[in-house]
Amino acid sequence: ANIRIVIDHPQQCDIVEDEAEDDQERKNIADDTPSSRPSPHGPISVFLKVDTGYHRAGIPWDSKEEDIVPFVERILQSSSMKLDGIYSHCGHS
């Protein structure tokens, strides 16, 4: 089974990466063998949530490039996360 999470703030990257690191430490203790993999389960699949107008959740669709690009690059460069796509929901639909 695959579990995918939705993120909409750069601080959530910290949480995902910290959890992957903790997961690896638990695996190392259980196996008593160090490993360089970030998680025994592989990278965590994430969707980037984009706010399309109701301002409830997500990165505003009209965010400045200097705000969004570093966020996306961090996800793409992380060994703990894999960007599976972009998620958005038009609440009026």
DSSP file (Angstrom, degrees, kcal/mol; ACC not computed):
  #  RESIDUE AA STRUCTURE BP1 BP2  ACC     N-H-->O    O-->H-N    N-H-->O    O-->H-N    TCO  KAPPA ALPHA  PHI   PSI    X-CA   Y-CA   Z-CA
    1    1 A A              0   0    0      0, 0.0     2,-0.5     0, 0.0     0, 0.0   0.000 360.0 360.0 360.0 142.0    0.0    0.0    0.0
    2    2 A N        -     0   0    0      2,-0.0     2,-0.5     0, 0.0     0, 0.0  -0.904 360.0-161.5-108.4 135.6    1.2    3.5   -0.8
    3    3 A I        -     0   0    0     -2,-0.5    42,-0.6     2,-0.0     2,-0.4  -0.971   9.4-170.8-113.7 128.3    0.4    6.4    1.5
    4    4 A R  E     -a   45   0A   0     -2,-0.5     2,-0.3    40,-0.1    42,-0.2  -0.922   5.4-155.1-117.2 144.6    0.8    9.9    0.0
    5    5 A I  E     -a   46   0A   0     40,-2.4    42,-2.6    -2,-0.4     2,-0.5  -0.840  11.2-132.0-118.7 157.8    0.7   13.1    1.9
    6    6 A V  E     -a   47   0A   0     -2,-0.3     2,-0.4    40,-0.2    42,-0.2  -0.916  23.7-172.1-107.5 130.1   -0.3   16.6    0.9
    7    7 A I  E     +a   48   0A   0     40,-2.8    42,-2.8    -2,-0.5    39,-0.0  -0.935  19.2 167.9-122.4 148.8    2.1   19.5    1.9
    8    8 A D        +     0   0    0     -2,-0.4    -1,-0.1     1,-0.2    43,-0.1   0.220  63.1  54.7-142.3  14.3    1.5   23.2    1.6
    9    9 A H  S >> S-     0   0    0      1,-0.1     3,-1.8    50,-0.1     4,-0.5  -0.984  74.5-126.4-151.3 139.3    4.2   24.8    3.7
   10   10 A P  H >> S+     0   0    0      0, 0.0     3,-1.3     0, 0.0     4,-0.8   0.798 107.3  65.8 -56.2 -29.8    8.0   24.5    3.7
   11   11 A Q  H 3> S+     0   0    0      1,-0.3     4,-1.4     2,-0.2     3,-0.3   0.783  90.7  65.2 -64.0 -24.7    8.1   23.7    7.4
   12   12 A Q  H <> S+     0   0    0     -3,-1.8     4,-2.4     1,-0.2    -1,-0.3   0.787  91.8  62.7 -68.3 -25.4    6.2   20.5    6.6
   13   13 A C  H <X S+     0   0    0     -3,-1.3     4,-2.8    -4,-0.5     5,-0.2   0.903 100.4  53.3 -62.0 -40.5    9.4   19.4    4.7
   14   14 A D  H  X S+     0   0    0     -4,-0.8     4,-2.7    -3,-0.3    -2,-0.2   0.918 109.0  48.8 -58.9 -43.9   11.2   19.5    8.0
   15   15 A I  H  X S+     0   0    0     -4,-1.4     4,-2.4     2,-0.2    -2,-0.2   0.926 112.5  47.0 -63.9 -45.8    8.6   17.2    9.6
   16   16 A V  H  X S+     0   0    0     -4,-2.4     4,-2.3     1,-0.2    -2,-0.2   0.932 115.1  45.8 -62.3 -46.3    8.8   14.7    6.8
   17   17 A E  H  X S+     0   0    0     -4,-2.8     4,-2.1     2,-0.2    -2,-0.2   0.889 112.6  50.6 -67.0 -38.8   12.5   14.6    6.7
   18   18 A D  H  X S+     0   0    0     -4,-2.7     4,-2.5    -5,-0.2    -1,-0.2   0.910 111.4  48.5 -63.9 -41.5   12.8   14.3   10.5
   19   19 A E  H  X S+     0   0    0     -4,-2.4     4,-2.7     2,-0.2    -2,-0.2   0.902 110.1  51.1 -66.2 -40.3   10.3   11.5   10.5
   20   20 A A  H  X S+     0   0    0     -4,-2.3     4,-2.0     2,-0.2    -1,-0.2   0.898 111.3  48.8 -63.0 -39.1   12.2    9.7    7.8
   21   21 A E  H  X S+     0   0    0     -4,-2.1     4,-2.2     2,-0.2    -2,-0.2   0.919 112.1  48.0 -65.7 -43.7   15.4   10.1    9.8
   22   22 A D  H  X S+     0   0    0     -4,-2.5     4,-2.4     1,-0.2    -2,-0.2   0.890 109.8  53.7 -62.6 -39.1   13.7    8.8   13.0
   23   23 A D  H  X S+     0   0    0     -4,-2.7     4,-2.0     1,-0.2    -1,-0.2   0.899 108.8  49.0 -61.6 -41.3   12.3    5.8   10.9
   24   24 A Q  H  X S+     0   0    0     -4,-2.0     4,-2.7    14,-0.5    -1,-0.2   0.903 109.2  52.0 -66.0 -40.8   15.8    5.0    9.8
   25   25 A E  H  X S+     0   0    0     -4,-2.2     4,-2.3     1,-0.2    -2,-0.2   0.906 109.2  50.3 -62.3 -41.0   17.2    5.2   13.3
   26   26 A R  H  X S+     0   0    0     -4,-2.4     4,-2.3     1,-0.2    -1,-0.2   0.901 111.2  49.1 -62.7 -39.7   14.4    2.7   14.5
   27   27 A K  H  X S+     0   0    0     -4,-2.0     4,-3.1     2,-0.2     5,-0.3   0.923 109.8  51.2 -65.2 -43.4   15.4    0.4   11.6
   28   28 A N  H  X>S+     0   0    0     -4,-2.7     4,-2.4     1,-0.2     5,-0.5   0.894 110.9  48.2 -61.8 -40.3   19.1    0.6   12.5
   29   29 A I  H  <5S+     0   0    0     -4,-2.3    -1,-0.2     2,-0.2    -2,-0.2   0.924 115.1  45.1 -65.2 -43.6   18.3   -0.3   16.2
   30   30 A A  H  <5S+     0   0    0     -4,-2.3    -2,-0.2     1,-0.2    -1,-0.2   0.899 125.1  32.2 -67.5 -40.6   16.1   -3.2   15.1
   31   31 A D  H  <5S-     0   0    0     -4,-3.1    -2,-0.2     2,-0.2    -1,-0.2   0.686  93.2-141.1 -88.7 -19.9   18.6   -4.5   12.5
   32   32 A D  T  <5 +     0   0    0     -4,-2.4    -3,-0.2    -5,-0.3    -4,-0.1   0.812  68.7 111.2  57.2  31.4   21.7   -3.4   14.4
   33   33 A T      < -     0   0    0     -5,-0.5    -1,-0.2    -6,-0.3    -2,-0.2  -0.976  67.4-130.0-135.4 121.6   23.1   -2.5   10.9
   34   34 A P        -     0   0    0      0, 0.0     2,-0.3     0, 0.0    -9,-0.0  -0.341  27.4-172.7 -67.6 151.6   23.7    1.1    9.8
   35   35 A S        -     0   0    0      2,-0.1    -7,-0.1   -11,-0.1    -8,-0.0  -0.988  29.7-144.9-143.9 150.1   22.3    2.1    6.5
   36   36 A S        +     0   0    0     -2,-0.3    -1,-0.1     3,-0.0   -12,-0.0   0.494  67.7 111.4 -94.1  -4.2   22.7    5.2    4.3
   37   37 A R        -     0   0    0      1,-0.1    -2,-0.1   -13,-0.1    43,-0.1  -0.456  69.8-135.4 -68.3 142.2   19.1    5.0    3.0
   38   38 A P  S    S+     0   0    0      0, 0.0   -14,-0.5     0, 0.0    -1,-0.1   0.791  86.6   5.8 -69.9 -26.2   16.9    7.8    4.4
   39   39 A S    >   -     0   0    0     40,-0.1     3,-1.5   -16,-0.1   -18,-0.1  -0.979  64.1-131.0-154.3 141.4   14.1    5.5    5.2
   40   40 A P  T 3  S+     0   0    0      0, 0.0    -1,-0.0     0, 0.0   -20,-0.0   0.674 112.9  51.0 -67.4 -13.1   13.7    1.7    5.0
   41   41 A H  T 3  S-     0   0    0      1,-0.3   -21,-0.0   -21,-0.1   -17,-0.0   0.349 114.1-116.8-103.6   4.3   10.4    2.3    3.1
   42   42 A G    <   -     0   0    0     -3,-1.5    -1,-0.3   -22,-0.1    37,-0.0  -0.245  59.2 -23.3  84.5-179.5   11.9    4.7    0.5
   43   43 A P        -     0   0    0      0, 0.0     2,-0.4     0, 0.0    38,-0.3  -0.269  69.5-111.4 -65.5 151.3   11.0    8.3    0.0
   44   44 A I  E     - b   0  81A   0     36,-3.4    38,-2.5     1,-0.0     2,-0.4  -0.708  30.5-123.7 -84.4 128.9    7.6    9.5    1.2
   45   45 A S  E     -ab   4  82A   0    -42,-0.6   -40,-2.4    -2,-0.4     2,-0.3  -0.586  36.2-176.2 -75.6 128.4    5.3   10.4   -1.7
   46   46 A V  E     -ab   5  83A   0     36,-2.7    38,-3.2    -2,-0.4    39,-0.9  -0.939  20.8-153.9-128.4 149.9    4.0   14.0   -1.5
   47   47 A F  E     -ab   6  85A   0    -42,-2.6   -40,-2.8    -2,-0.3     2,-0.6  -0.961  23.4-128.6-114.7 139.3    1.6   16.2   -3.4
   48   48 A L  E     -ab   7  86A   0     37,-2.4    39,-2.8    -2,-0.4     2,-0.4  -0.801  24.0-139.6 -88.3 119.3    2.0   20.0   -3.3
   49   49 A K  E     - b   0  87A   0    -42,-2.8    10,-2.6    -2,-0.6     2,-0.5  -0.681  16.0-163.7 -85.0 128.0   -1.3   21.6   -2.4
   50   50 A V  E     -c   59   0B   0     37,-2.8    39,-0.5    -2,-0.4     2,-0.4  -0.954  16.1-133.3-114.4 127.4   -2.2   24.7   -4.3
   51   51 A D  E     -c   60   0B   0      8,-2.4    10,-1.5    -2,-0.5    11,-0.1  -0.656  16.9-169.8 -78.1 126.6   -4.8   27.1   -3.1
   52   52 A T        -     0   0    0     -2,-0.4    -1,-0.1    37,-0.4     6,-0.1   0.137  65.2 -55.9-108.6  20.4   -7.2   28.0   -5.9
   53   53 A G  S    S+     0   0    0     37,-0.0    -2,-0.1    38,-0.0    37,-0.1   0.206 115.2  82.4 140.1 -23.1   -9.1   30.8   -4.2
   54   54 A Y  S    S-     0   0    0      3,-0.1    36,-0.0     1,-0.0    -3,-0.0   0.529  78.8-137.9 -93.2  -4.1  -10.8   30.0   -0.9
   55   55 A H        +     0   0    0      2,-0.2     3,-0.1     1,-0.1    -4,-0.0   0.781  66.7 119.9  58.7  32.7   -7.6   30.5    1.2
   56   56 A R  S    S-     0   0    0      1,-0.4     2,-0.3     0, 0.0    -1,-0.1   0.853  81.2 -14.8 -91.2 -41.6   -8.3   27.4    3.3
   57   57 A A  S    S+     0   0    0      2,-0.1    -1,-0.4    -7,-0.0    -2,-0.2  -0.987  94.5  52.4-159.0 152.8   -5.1   25.4    2.6
   58   58 A G  S    S-     0   0    0     -2,-0.3    -8,-0.3    -3,-0.1   -50,-0.1  -0.186  83.5 -58.6 107.5 162.7   -2.3   25.4    0.0
   59   59 A I  E     -c   50   0B   0    -10,-2.6    -8,-2.4     1,-0.1   -50,-0.1  -0.664  67.8-100.0 -76.4 131.2    0.2   27.6   -1.5
   60   60 A P  E >   -c   51   0B   0      0, 0.0     3,-2.0     0, 0.0    -8,-0.1  -0.274  25.0-130.1 -55.4 136.1   -1.5   30.6   -3.1
   61   61 A W  T 3  S+     0   0    0    -10,-1.5    -9,-0.1     1,-0.3    -2,-0.0   0.755 108.0  51.6 -60.3 -24.3   -1.7   30.0   -6.9
   62   62 A D  T 3  S+     0   0    0    -11,-0.1    -1,-0.3     2,-0.0     3,-0.1   0.057  80.1 146.6-103.1  25.8   -0.3   33.4   -7.5
   63   63 A S    <   -     0   0    0     -3,-2.0     2,-0.1     1,-0.1    -4,-0.0  -0.214  57.4 -97.9 -58.2 150.2    2.7   33.0   -5.2
   64   64 A K    >>  -     0   0    0      1,-0.1     4,-1.9     2,-0.0     3,-1.7  -0.427  28.0-120.2 -68.7 145.6    5.9   34.8   -6.2
   65   65 A E  H 3> S+     0   0    0      1,-0.3     4,-2.5     2,-0.2    -1,-0.1   0.867 113.4  58.6 -55.3 -38.7    8.4   32.6   -8.0
   66   66 A E  H 34 S+     0   0    0      1,-0.2    -1,-0.3     2,-0.2    -2,-0.0   0.680 109.3  46.1 -69.5 -14.9   11.0   33.3   -5.3
   67   67 A D  H <> S+     0   0    0     -3,-1.7     4,-0.6     2,-0.1    -2,-0.2   0.845 119.8  35.4 -89.1 -40.5    8.6   31.8   -2.7
   68   68 A I  H  X S+     0   0    0     -4,-1.9     4,-2.5     2,-0.2     5,-0.2   0.861 107.3  62.3 -86.1 -37.6    7.6   28.7   -4.6
   69   69 A V  H  X S+     0   0    0     -4,-2.5     4,-2.9    -5,-0.2     5,-0.2   0.926 104.4  46.9 -61.0 -48.3   10.7   27.6   -6.5
   70   70 A P  H  > S+     0   0    0      0, 0.0     4,-2.1     0, 0.0    -1,-0.2   0.879 112.4  52.6 -61.5 -34.5   12.9   27.0   -3.4
   71   71 A F  H  X S+     0   0    0     -4,-0.6     4,-1.7     2,-0.2    -2,-0.2   0.947 113.2  42.1 -63.5 -49.7   10.0   25.0   -1.8
   72   72 A V  H  X S+     0   0    0     -4,-2.5     4,-2.6     1,-0.2     5,-0.2   0.905 113.4  53.1 -65.5 -41.8    9.6   22.8   -4.9
   73   73 A E  H  X S+     0   0    0     -4,-2.9     4,-2.3    -5,-0.2    -1,-0.2   0.884 105.5  54.9 -61.6 -37.6   13.4   22.4   -5.3
   74   74 A R  H  X S+     0   0    0     -4,-2.1     4,-0.9    -5,-0.2    -1,-0.2   0.922 110.2  45.7 -62.1 -43.0   13.7   21.3   -1.7
   75   75 A I  H >< S+     0   0    0     -4,-1.7     3,-0.7     1,-0.2     6,-0.3   0.940 113.7  49.0 -63.6 -46.4   11.2   18.5   -2.3
   76   76 A L  H 3< S+     0   0    0     -4,-2.6    -2,-0.2     1,-0.2    -1,-0.2   0.828 114.4  45.1 -64.8 -32.4   12.8   17.5   -5.5
   77   77 A Q  H 3< S+     0   0    0     -4,-2.3    -1,-0.2    -5,-0.2     2,-0.2   0.566  91.1 104.8 -88.8  -9.2   16.3   17.4   -3.9
   78   78 A S    <<  -     0   0    0     -4,-0.9     3,-0.1    -3,-0.7    -3,-0.0  -0.495  57.3-157.0 -76.4 138.4   15.2   15.5   -0.8
   79   79 A S  S    S+     0   0    0     -2,-0.2    -1,-0.1     1,-0.2   -40,-0.1   0.537  95.7  56.6 -85.1  -7.5   16.1   11.9   -0.5
   80   80 A S  S    S+     0   0    0    -37,-0.1   -36,-3.4   -42,-0.1     2,-0.3   0.615 106.6  50.0 -96.4 -15.8   13.1   11.6    2.0
   81   81 A M  E     -b   44   0A   0    -38,-0.3     2,-0.4    -6,-0.3   -36,-0.2  -0.920  56.7-163.0-128.2 150.4   10.4   12.9   -0.3
   82   82 A K  E     -b   45   0A   0    -38,-2.5   -36,-2.7    -2,-0.3     2,-0.7  -0.982  24.3-132.1-130.4 120.0    9.2   12.2   -3.8
   83   83 A L  E     +b   46   0A   0     -2,-0.4   -36,-0.2   -38,-0.2     3,-0.1  -0.605  27.2 175.9 -74.3 112.9    7.0   14.8   -5.5
   84   84 A D  E     -     0   0A   0    -38,-3.2     2,-0.3    -2,-0.7   -37,-0.2   0.652  54.7 -68.0 -91.8 -18.2    4.1   12.8   -7.0
   85   85 A G  E     -b   47   0A   0    -39,-0.9   -37,-2.4     2,-0.0     2,-0.4  -0.987  53.9 -63.6 161.3-169.1    2.2   15.8   -8.2
   86   86 A I  E     -b   48   0A   0     -2,-0.3     2,-0.4   -39,-0.2   -37,-0.2  -0.930  38.9-156.6-116.0 137.8    0.2   18.9   -7.5
   87   87 A Y  E     +b   49   0A   0    -39,-2.8   -37,-2.8    -2,-0.4     2,-0.3  -0.945  19.9 158.4-118.7 135.9   -3.1   18.8   -5.7
   88   88 A S        -     0   0    0     -2,-0.4     2,-0.4   -39,-0.2   -37,-0.1  -0.988  18.1-163.6-151.0 152.5   -5.8   21.4   -5.9
   89   89 A H        -     0   0    0    -39,-0.5     2,-1.0    -2,-0.3   -37,-0.4  -0.971  17.0-142.7-141.6 123.6   -9.6   21.6   -5.3
   90   90 A C    >   -     0   0    0     -2,-0.4     3,-2.2     1,-0.2   -37,-0.0  -0.769  16.4-157.7 -83.9 106.3  -12.0   24.2   -6.5
   91   91 A G  T 3  S+     0   0    0     -2,-1.0    -1,-0.2     1,-0.3   -38,-0.0   0.686  86.5  59.7 -63.1 -19.8  -14.3   24.4   -3.4
   92   92 A H  T 3         0   0    0      1,-0.2    -1,-0.3    -3,-0.1    -2,-0.0   0.478 360.0 360.0 -86.9  -1.2  -17.2   25.8   -5.4
   93   93 A S    <         0   0    0     -3,-2.2    -1,-0.2     0, 0.0    -2,-0.1   0.494 360.0 360.0 -81.1 360.0  -17.3   22.8   -7.8
